[in-house]
Amino acid sequence: MPRTSPNSISHASLEQAAQWYVQLHDQQAGEPERERWQAWMAQSGDHQQAWRYVERVGQRFAALQDDQPQAASHVLRHTSRSPVSRRQTLKSLFILASGSLLGWGAWRQTSLPDTFSRWTADLSTGTGETRESLLSDGSRIWLNALSALNVRFDNAQRLLLLRSGEVLIDTAKDSRRPFLVHTAQGQMRALGTRFSVRQDEQRTLLNVYEGAVEVRTLHGQVHVVEAGKQLAFSENQILATTPAAAGREAWRRGVLLADNLPLGQLIEELSRHRPGHLACDPAIAGLPVMGSFPLKDTDQALRLLEAALPIRVQKTMPWWVSIGPKA
């Protein structure tokens, strides 16, 4: 059965499904509650998709207490640290995890292909994790949460393959080998620079902080982005250049900076740093947010938001949090 993205399900259905999940897992729940739940499920396909999604997140949360994650982590601790042998081990663990529908350690509601991408990448991060690495040429990179990257350096070029998530790059000088970043939508060539690249579902987002970056889409459109600018592009289209996002790179310091950032976008970013489900009611997603929020303590970030905005943070379950309008 194909996995459903929460973005394709209405916020109301997701919240109703979460409430049903709580009721049906109550020891006092009986046949009348189950009959009402079945009637709710029969009302629409949206309800059925919402229920499957809630179940999936709940299963992954429960998996953290299963014996399988302990066995898998034991294997990893005793595996050679070389990328090749580690990737082979992770492939085996992936087959084991996907077969049991647990996806050990996969708190967030990502699909199995996304999880597999991170497990088999040269460099990767999980929920709430960032990683700094020094590359062989002296370049320094930082991976944001839920990111996966492959490194392909040879005598002709320095190539990073961003498979998912976001990377911040501070390139070292090398006149003989160009520094390239590939995403699903195209290629970026650094022209002596510091920049970040984010891989979204249908586009790549580039922010340039120093120097310049040449963008070439998968279908051949070319554009040079100067310092202080950002650009989003798809496989066949380059969008208008705009000022670089203020504080876009602050995540490497564990901070999310918001300067009139829509609440929905801020919550989406926080969700990359928090296990389980975190979502915002579309009715308030456009509220502008100003301030600095800790990524290492998302509970504190949510308290700050609730104190500053006309919103209510509702924790239906430890792993299910929704942001709605204040009553």
N, C-alpha and C positions, 0 to 999 in steps of 0.2 A: 504494500500500500504506500503511495507516495506520501512524503512528509509535508505537512501544511505549515506555511510561514504564518506567524502571528500577524504580520502586516496585512494579510488577506482576510482576516477575521475581524468582525466588528468588536469594538471595545466593550459594548454592552453584553454581547454573547460571551466573551471571555470572562467578564466579571460574574455573570450568572453561572457559568460552568464552574468557576472556582467555588462559588457558594454551594453548588450541588456537591462538589467534591468533599467539602467540609461536612455537609449533612450526611452523605452516604458512608463516610468513614467514622461517623459517630456511632459508638456502641449501642446507642438507643434507637438508631435508625431501623425501621421495620418495613414491612411490605407496602404500606400506604405511601411512604416517602419514595420507595423505588418505583411505584406506579406513576407518581407525579413526575419523577425524573424521566421516566420513559416517555411520558406524554410531552414533556418539554423537548426531549431529543427529537421526537417525531414532528415537531413544528417546522423545522427548517434544516437545510444542509449546513447552514452557518452554525447552528447549535451543535451539530454532530462534529464539525471540524473543531469547534472550541473545546468540546469535551476531550477529543483525542489529544489536542495540544496540552490541556491541563494534565491529563494522565501521563503524557510523555515527560513533562517537566517533573511531575511528582515521582515518577519512576527513577529519574536520574538523581533526584535529591536523595531518595531512599537508598540508591546504590552506594552512597558514601559509607553506609554502615554495613555493607555486604562484605563477605570474606574475600570476594574476587579482587577488589582494589588492593587489598593487602598482599595477595599473591602476586598481582601484577607489579606492584611497587618493589616487591622482593626480587623479581626477575630483573627489573631495571637496575636495581642497585648492584647486581652482580653481572651486569652486562658490560663489555668493553666500552670505553668512552669514545671509540672511533665512530664517525658519522655513519659509515657503511653498516657495521655490525649492529649499531643502535637502531638504525632504520629497519633492518631486517627483523629485529626483535619486536619493534613497535608494530610492524605489519602483522605479526602473529598475534600480538595482543589485541589488535584492532579486530581481527576475525573473531577472536574469543568474545570480546566485548559486544560487538554488533550482533553476534548470534544470540546473546542473552538479553538484548535490548537494554543493557545497562549503560554502556559507554562509560566505564569507570572514570570518575573524576570530572566528567563533562557536566558540570552544574548548569551551564548556560544552555538555552534552548536552540543550539546550533544543530545543523543536520550532520549526519554521520560523515558525508564527504568532507565537510569543513573540518571536523575533528580529525579525520584521517590525514588531511592536508597538513595540519599542524604537527601531528605525530611523526610524519615522515619527512618533514622539512629539515634543512640544515640547521636553521635557527627558528625558534617558535616561542610563543608565550600563551598562557592560559588566561582564564578570567581573573581580572584584577592584578595581573602580573605585567611588569615592564622589564626590559632586558637591554643592557648596554654591552656592545661588543667592539673590540678593536680588530679590524681586518688586516690581512697580511701586508697590504700596501701602506698601512698607517692611517687609513680612513677609519672614522668612528661612526657607528650607527647605534640607534636606539629603537627597539621594537615596542610599540604600544600593545595594550592588552589584546588577546585573541588574534594574534598575527602569526604569519608563517612566511619564511623567506629562504630561498636557495641562493648560494654563492657560487659563481662560476668565473673564477679568475684564471687566465692563461697568458701566454706571451703576447697575444694580440689585443686583448680587451679585459676590462673589469666589469663583470655583469652581475647584477642582482635581479632575481626573479621574485617579485612580490606576489605570493599566492593568495594572501588574504590579510586584512588588517591595515596597519599603518607603520611606516618607518621614517625616522628622522636621520638624515645623512649629513656628515661633515667630511667632505672629500679631501683626500691628500693629493698633492701634485704628482703627476706622472705624465710627462709630455709624450711618451711612447704609446700609452694605452688609454683609450677613452674610457670614461666611467659611465655605464649605462644602467638604467633600471627598466625592466619590462613588467607590464601588467597585462591583464586580459584585453585592454583597450588600445595598447600601443607601447611606444618606447620613449624614454626621456634620456637625454644626453647632457650630463653636467658640464658646464663651462666654467670650472673653478668655483665651487659654490657650496652653500649650505641650504638644504631644502628638505621638505617632507613630502611623502607620497602616501596617499590613502586609496586602497582598493575597495570600492563599494560594489553593490550588485551589478549595476549597469554603467558605471562610470569610474574614472580615476580623478582624484582631486590632488592638485599640485600646489604647494605653497613654497615660494622662493624667498629666502631671508638674506642671502648674500650671493653675489655673482649673477648668473643667469642659467637657464635650463632650456634646451631645445626639445620641443615636443613633436613627435611624429605619430599620428594615429595609425591604427592597423590598416586603414585604407589610404594612407599616404598624405594626409593634410599635415602641414608643418607650421609651427609657430614658436617663437622665442619668447620666454617669460623672464622679465627682468626682476631684480631684487625688489621686495616690497609688494609683489603682485601674486595673485593666485589664479588658477585656471582649472576648470573642470572639462573633461573631454570623454567622448564615447568612442566606439570603434570607427565611426565615420563622421564625427562632428566635433569641432572645437568651439566651446562656448566663449562668451565675452570675458576678457580679462578684468578682474576686479582687485581692489586692495587686499593684500594678504590678511588673513584672519588674525586679529589681535590676540596674542597669547596662545596661538595654535599649538606651539611647541611646549607649553608649560606642563603638559602631561608627564614629560620625562622627569619632572621634579615632584610628581605626585599631586599636582594641582590642576584643576579645571577652571580656567578664567572665562568669565562671561561678560561681554560688553554688548548689551542689547541682544543677546542670544535668545532665540525662541525657546520656551520651556521644553517643547517636545524634542528639540535637538539636544538640549542639555541632558534630559532624561535618557535619551538614546545612548549618549556617551557614558553616562553613569552606569548604564546597564552592562557595559563591557567590563566593569570593575566590580560587579556585584553578582553573586550566585543566584540562580533562579530567575523568576520573572519580575521585571520592573517596567511599568508602562504608564503612559499618560493619556488621560481622556482627551480626545481631539477637540473638545469644546474649550479647553484651556491651553492647548498646545502652542498657541501663538503668543502667549504672554511673554513680554520681554524680561530678560533676567540680567541683572548686573551683580558682579561679585566674584569672590574666589571661593572654591569649594574643594575639600579634600577628597582625593580619589581613593586614598587608603582607608577612609572611614566614611563609607557611603551613608551610614545611618546619621552621622553628624551633618553630612551634606543635605540630606532630606529634611532634617530638623531646621537647618538654616533657611531652606526654601520655604518651608511651611510657616516660619516666622515672618518672612518678608513678603509673601504673596498670598492672595486670597484662594488658597488651595488646602486640600486635606489629604494627608498621607494615610492610606488604609492598608494595614498588613493583615490580609485574610488568613495567610499561613506564613510560617517563617520564610518560605521560599516564594511567596506571591505577594507583591506590593504594587498598589495602584495609586496614582495621583489623580485626584478629581477636584472639582470646584468645592469651595467651602460652603457648607449648607447655610 
